[in-house]
């Protein structure tokens, strides 16, 4: 297993059409691969405006247009590609789904968002994802040449048991395609990413869409990488851009050796 790899986050706007958004994503995957990226992450709902009434129009079955384009991009650029998320259709249900591809273009996993964003904040954001989407049920951990990577989506990060489960199963990096909004983003985005990193002594990654005030749901942006000590080691602002940096799993193990929290995992007997 390789102990280091180059990670890239792509923070992009959603375009007027699905095809334009996918083309933009594919172009950016090529750009960051030229910078040496080996694992590339796209944002939540990167091919569809984050509005419940549009999810059905943009939804695709597994293996559809966006899936094919991501598979081709992963193979062409020889990268692991965490494909943000898109609206997935299965029979009469829609899901918020992230597909994960290896450098040969093979889909090695998918995550259906488990926790729906149903919020009503006083003087802030109102949103009910469950009006259009069904919840997934299964945590997602994929095997790569860099070890195991846990993938979850946005609101999933607020449930620490999910992150702890993925780490208990060997995930050394946690990746969250996400679209926190202008209410929850300033309050909790960095806090949650740093908390999950410190709780579990892993690199924790959040990849968001760029901010666009012309949309009904406005993303906070600020895609970010946090190391296992809780330090923010890379961050974008609200604009379009990409972030490329090094993930060092030996340094992660050094932190775990000095502050051995995870040895207690099998000893915890708490009940709720």
Secondary structure, DSSP 8 states (H G I E B T S, - for coil): --SEEEEEEEE----SSHHHHHHHHHHHHHHHHHTT-SEEE--TTTTS-S-HHHHHHH-B-TTSHHHHHHHHHHHHHT-EEE---EEEEETTEEEEEEEEE-TTS-EEEEEE--S--EEE-TTS-EEEGGGT-------EEEEETTEEEEEEEGGGGG-HHHHHHHHHTTEEEEEEEE--BTTHHHHHHHHHHHHHHHHHTSEEEEEE----TTSSS-B----EEE-TTS-EEEE--SSSEEEEEEEEHHHHHHHHHHS--GGGGGG-----
